[in-house]
Amino acid sequence: MRMRISAYPPGNIPVPLYIRDDAVAGLARAVQAASGARTVTDAVRAALERERDRLKQSLPPSARLGKALALADAIGADAP
């Protein structure tokens, strides 16, 4: 029979954000300083949420191509 050595309480356990890449860590600190975020984790969270929202609002590549093709058709082949 196996015994459980440790058990974590239910819910989220906060852990510090560790970024291994020095360049990425520098970017995260710069975003924190520029945004006034309390911690690097808060700055990264806010930046990721903004990027997620931006991506949700943007058109997918197929829709952008469709708009470009429609514009090209409207201009016509004789356009300079």
C-alpha positions as CSV (number, residue, x, y, z in Angstrom):
1,M,0.0,0.0,0.0
2,R,1.3,3.4,-1.0
3,M,0.9,6.3,1.4
4,R,0.6,9.9,0.4
5,I,3.6,11.8,1.6
6,S,2.3,15.3,0.9
7,A,-1.0,16.7,-0.2
8,Y,-1.7,20.1,-1.5
9,P,-4.8,22.0,-0.4
10,P,-7.4,22.5,-3.1
11,G,-7.2,25.6,-5.2
12,N,-4.4,27.5,-6.8
13,I,-1.1,27.6,-5.1
14,P,0.9,30.8,-6.1
15,V,4.4,30.1,-7.3
16,P,6.9,32.6,-8.5
17,L,7.4,33.2,-12.2
18,Y,10.9,32.0,-13.2
19,I,12.0,32.9,-16.7
20,R,15.1,31.1,-17.9
21,D,15.9,33.2,-20.9
22,D,17.7,36.4,-19.9
23,A,16.4,38.4,-22.8
24,V,12.8,37.4,-22.1
25,A,13.3,38.2,-18.4
26,G,14.7,41.6,-19.3
27,L,11.6,42.3,-21.5
28,A,9.3,41.2,-18.7
29,R,11.1,43.6,-16.3
30,A,10.9,46.4,-18.9
31,V,7.1,45.8,-19.3
32,Q,6.7,45.8,-15.5
33,A,8.5,49.1,-15.2
34,A,6.7,50.7,-18.1
35,S,3.3,49.5,-17.0
36,G,3.7,50.2,-13.3
37,A,2.7,46.6,-12.5
38,R,3.4,45.5,-9.0
39,T,5.3,42.4,-10.0
40,V,6.8,40.8,-13.1
41,T,4.1,38.1,-12.9
42,D,1.3,40.8,-13.0
43,A,3.0,42.5,-15.9
44,V,3.3,39.2,-17.9
45,R,-0.3,38.3,-17.1
46,A,-1.6,41.6,-18.3
47,A,0.5,41.5,-21.4
48,L,-0.6,38.0,-22.2
49,E,-4.3,39.0,-21.6
50,R,-3.9,41.9,-24.0
51,E,-2.3,39.8,-26.7
52,R,-5.0,37.1,-26.3
53,D,-7.7,39.8,-26.7
54,R,-5.9,41.3,-29.7
55,L,-5.7,37.9,-31.3
56,K,-9.4,37.3,-30.7
57,Q,-10.3,40.6,-32.4
58,S,-8.0,40.1,-35.4
59,L,-9.2,38.4,-38.6
60,P,-7.9,34.9,-39.3
61,P,-5.4,34.7,-42.2
62,S,-8.0,33.2,-44.6
63,A,-10.3,36.1,-44.0
64,R,-7.5,38.6,-44.6
65,L,-6.6,36.9,-47.8
66,G,-10.3,36.9,-48.9
67,K,-10.5,40.6,-48.3
68,A,-7.3,41.2,-50.3
69,L,-8.5,39.0,-53.2
70,A,-11.8,40.8,-53.3
71,L,-10.0,44.2,-53.4
72,A,-7.8,42.9,-56.2
73,D,-10.9,41.8,-58.1
74,A,-12.5,45.2,-57.6
75,I,-9.4,47.0,-58.8
76,G,-9.2,44.8,-61.9
77,A,-6.3,43.5,-64.0
78,D,-5.9,46.7,-66.0
79,A,-4.9,48.8,-63.0
80,P,-1.3,50.0,-63.0
